[in-house]
Amino acid sequence: MADQAEHGAPPPAAARPRRPAHNTNPNLRRRSRQSQPKRASNRVLLEKVLGITLANGSSLAFMFLHPGVLHHLKKTVSSLAFSPDGKYLVSGESGHMPCVRVWDVCERSQLAEVQSHKYGVACVAFSPSSAYIVSVGYQHDMTVSVWEWKKGTVIASNKVSSGVAAVSFSEDSSSFVTAGKRHVKFWNLDASRERRVNSTVPLIGRSGLLGDFKGSVFCGVACGRGAAADNTYAVTSGGLLCLFNKSRDLEAWVHLKTASARCLAVSESFVFCGCSDGTVRVFSPLNLQFISSLPRPHRLGVQLQYQGTESPDWPSQPVYPDTAGLTFDPRAGQLTCVYNDHSVYVWDVQNILNPTKMYSALYHSGCVWSAEVYPEVEGGLLPASSFLTCSSDNTIRVWLPDGPPGPAPDPRTGGAPGPANRYSKDLVRVVYVGDDTQHLQDAAGADGKSGVRVLGVSPDGRHIAAGDRNGNLRVFGGRTLEELVQIEAHDSEVLCLEFSPADTGELPLLASASRDRLIHIFNLENNFSLQQSLYDHSGSITAIKFTAVSLVSCGADKSIYFRRAQQTAEGVVFSRSHHVVEKTTLYDMDLDPSRRHAAVACQDRNIRVYEVETGKLQRCLKGFSSDDGAVLKVQVDPSGCYLATSGSDRSISILDYETGETVVTLFGHSEIVTSMKFTLDCRYLVTVSGDSCVFLWRLDSQMTTTMKKTLARRRLEAGLIVDNRPTSKQLSIRSAPPTEQRFDTDLRALQVQERPFLNPRLSISTRFLSRFQDRLRSAEETPSNPRRGGELQRGGLGYFRE
């Protein structure tokens, strides 16, 4: 939910309360060593979070802050709430023996923690005085606890017999109310404090008098404020708003005229009810008199490029996302709404009859499976810093980290600029795969059979390939993002897609691999016709990569196959040249910029680097610092200086590719990282996860400078081109005219086409050129060492067309 600070201001700084000089309570851990971030992590900062996670409406707390990670927690956060003054944040966890933690928002450090639940924390809340915190456990936990967090002690506790969905404190902090399945209960905190001496005492609670609604499911509750402080409001999942008086009697109720309701927010002047179909009803807190309804959000399946006019494929009966959570800021007069398609809207409701939208954002509503960076090409649809993601919500989304530089392209005008995107600052385009918009909602698609599983972008940016979980392969045009072809390629979900690199001559290829153990190779020039199918693997294929003349694949069968391209009468085919079998499962693979070495992520927490030409193991690196789990993903940056890995412990590590030393370890995702990509401008690392969020990590300026210098040096070295076509026994070295005898020229002045380089570590000079030519002659004249000259042979698939 975090985003850039220009959309809102952080809470004003205030003096922190005095803290005791000494603390002997082990439950209260202020500024512990574990809560201090590692110094190395300052080199990589979390700049932007594109996405939110929402458990239920009672767990919504919203404040515009600079994005960052407060602390790495091993358990998933299930609930949170801000203190009324905005200084503190309380979070509850899920899992065995969870903790309730209090955080300092400004300093982003943990202040206190307590452990009073066994299975998970369903909801938490601060008292209006910020002195107490109430936490309610999951249904099987059946515990509600109140603790004085500054002392780290639980002052009162009791059992609840049903699942609790929401909790709210009264304005004077003397009591609180819980609501859930056939449950509305009023808890008296003052009576419990009077009975307390030096230990936890039972909470005293009385059930609300529900009358005819005793079988209802209450999904939201809020205590009144101001003149209505004696009232308590609750909404049912069936669409009823109920008012309880100070005697716990159900005094009044009103039908919201919607299919269902999910959340509630109350101020001194309004009662906001979040309902289905994007509806938010507003009532008076004194007598439940209807005031107005807020504008609905976007339609499901909205096209960002059509602004002000309806998309031609919009249905006649539009569908809107359901309201999933509400929170109201009385100081700013703003209401934040979160919908079940994971979109966020902030409304200025100071004039309730004419509310205005202050902010909106559209995010993925399901697991984000893959991320791809758009290549640097002239006349491309998108800037070089943009990237694409796909998700189980059946969408492909195009993001721009710095925001769109101008109006979005409009396919109706052949790519000419259209009106600006008014829904999301970071989102440029959304491609909907299929016509079923129900997958966009968080509750839909629970069977796990829907969604786009993997993406691939051609080197020239003209084609974008997508494989779904049903085995279908779709190819979209890179200019208009319209679907060009759909192929029923596999019997199971597509796990890998790879386009052949730009230096493979005149034959562009697309390879797809699946859980069905097959690899299909398609010819782009012949309308994506099937060129070849490979049946070598006996298990799921986890990665495939093209080199200039080879195809490398690895899979869950612990095998790595190296195949070399050959020209036949039917065209170019790949035949096996090397087969490597390891003792551990292989989860992912990436090639270095030279495409001569393959880095493979292994289950035993190691990264193994193989030489593509020979299939031999060159070295082995430790994937991440943890002693448990496995390395699931690996990615080499465009310069080959750094290596990023993700582990089963949800951590992200950046290693020095040459030495294997860990540069930084990052945490933040609540689920495993499913894909990682470095942007081509060497500024960001993009990570996506099963938590439906996209993280944008800004790399340290020193790391960015190192990568850019390495890329510039490689462009200079690419001026030396090896003529490696074996038409004669001699290998000739020719120097590119723009760089001849000008190695001391400013790199920016050199406009050299990038070619496969010889060695990224060599320092090119005139003296080196002379020595290099002498070595080539001696290698040619020595028949006992044929590999020395053979290692210099580079080529592409275009070579086989001779």
Phi, psi and omega in degrees: 000344181292151178206182184294154188283350182289346179276352180186166182252142176293162181298147181298142180291141180220159181293134180284148178295152179295144180242146180297148183292327181230144180224119181257359181278120181289340180283343182255111184242099181262124176053045178290166180297327181291333182278351178274129179293151177292146182297326182294331182290348176291346180283336179232122185244144175282105184271327185207143175241117180257086181148163177221160170235140184218117179278313177200172184296332181283350182262012184270124172221128191231134174200134180283117181226162168293130184295150178176172180253119179295314184193149176276118179248138179285338180254154181285138177283125184253343180201156178200162179199144175272152171287158182303328179273357177078007183277331188235157178226132177249138181229145175243151185247165172242156184116181182289129179051064182283165180244153168253123187239147176244135185238146169275118187293316183292314183270350178055050180228154179279134180256322184202162175206152178215151182233101182231006179237164185251327190239335181164159181249117183280319181203152179224160179199143171275148169285156179303334177276354182064014180272333185235156176228133173252137178229137181240130182278175176296172185299321180285341177283318175056040183228135171237129186229145174239129181224148177270098195291332180290337175260349178071030183235144174274120184266335181205149182203156178198177181255147172237142188268352182226166180290135182254131181254339185206155178215148180209139178270149172287164186294328181266007178063017181273343182204170174212164185234139174242148181221147181188213182287112183051041189213121165220116186226139181254124184248128182266111182277328180298316180296325179289324180290327179293328182277347185281137175246282179228013183217173179288134181245159179291140173286143179257119182225151178227139182283148175287151180274100189274338179064235183287351183255025183290344177262009183279158175257115181265120185253356178205146179211146178205138176274148183290164180230152176067232182294338180256030184294335180279350182269156174228135185243142179215148177241147178255159179293342178277357176097037178242138173254121185246146178240123176253138177272184184291347177267009178073013179275144174283098188276322182207158175208157181216142179275132184278354179057041173225166181293326182200166174227152186227339188207169188207143174217140187229139171231185179293336186246340187221155168239116182258129180241119177273124187236181179287166177060033176071017184268137172232113180268146180238129181231163174279135182287344183279315185227011180059033176282134182292135180252302181191179174236141179286155176300148178284158177281199179293159173283150174294129183089020182294141177261121184293336183280349176255105183243129178084345177230157181280142174293142182296339181258013175292140178289157180294330176249093184292152179244135180247152178290151178283147175285124185255334182201149179224145169209141186242135176256104183291334181289314181270348183067038183240139178248125179259128180242133174242132183251163188284001167266016178064033172262153184234132176230140175240122183248136171272112186247024176298324169256093190295335180279346178220067181291150179238144180278126179265331186197149174205154179206143178244130183230171174294143180254004178217186181304129176269118189266325190213153176223140179222143180266135179286134186287162176275101180226149178285136180072020179288164180291326189234157174294166185294333184275000182279159178213163183240148176225154175229156189214170175287356174277012176066036177229154169242125186239140180252125184244152174230112187303321184267010182085155182295134181288344181192195180300148181286147178296142181247114182295341179291337181249024178071031179093001178291153182300137175249191179298155183292153179285121183258359184264325185207132182288323186268340185268127182263311182217154173230126176252119180265122181266109183094170184259353183276108180277354181293338178292342180287339180273145189299324184282342183276163176069029181289347180287348177076010182260001182250166174112158176270125190267325186208152180237157172210139180239131179292153182300331179270000178073009184275339182226143174234119182257145180221132176247134184257184186276357175259003178092007180273145178244125178239143178236129181247151176287135182289345181270313183253349184060029174267147183290126181263320184206148175230129185234131172277085193274321189227164178270350180223181186298142179280126183257335186218143172221139182208127172270147176292146183293168185291340184268021180264022173081225190259010185237092176282133183233158173228125180248137177233143178225153190219177174288348179278008172076015182248150171240124177248137178243125184246146179264115183292329183288336182252047177056041176059040176285155182288121180268319184195151173237138183244136187238024189289319188286149176251006178216182180301139180266123186261341180198143172223144181216141173264142163248192181296323183226013187222165173228125182243137179219150175222161184203183180289350176278010177068022183245149172236125180249129175252120182240145181244141182284141178222146178269125178234182179293332179275354183122196181281128177230159180249130178238149185292131176249325179216149178224122181243132178242125178256174180264008184221157180289142182253120189260330184200166182204147174213154179258150174285168184302333179282347184059027177258343182228143180244126177261122187245130177273127187243158181292336182275021174072018179248157171247116180258132182251122182245149173276125185293324185294320185250343183075013183269147178287125181268314180198168182228127181245151175280122188292319177204169192283341183290151178265001180236157175090197184217159174274121185260326183224150178218142181210130178262137181287164185301336181267345183081014180274326187232159181227125179255136179229154173233143184246169178291349175271013177071016179268159176234128181238140174246121184248154169284122188294330182279314185265338183081004180285144179282120179277317182201149174239130186240148175225157177165322180287144178269351174231174182295148179282126184263341179198153178217146176209136170275138175286154185290341176275005175063025181257331188229156165242121181261127177233141177233159190210172176288354178276011178070015182249150174245121180258137177245107181263123177274123180285154178298146182300327178293321177295317179298317179297318179298316181293319180293321177296320178295319177296319179295320179294324180289326175295325176291315180293334178293351175293337174272116185247130179266120175277098190253012177288122186284056176275345177213173182279346183263142174258122182258139176253121177240144181262133179296133184305320183295341186245005184295126178056030181223046183283346178266009181283154177302132184298329182290339181276351183268120177253079186250134177291134183287127179234166174303129186266165182274309181205122184289346184263357183282144173259111187282133176206169179295321179295320179296322181299318179295316180294325182294321178293323178296320180294324178296320180295319180291325178293326180290326184275355182254100183290339183283352182229068184287340185289331183299315177287327182293332180294339182273353183286120177236152180188178180228179178296340177296335179299326184284354179274357180288000000 
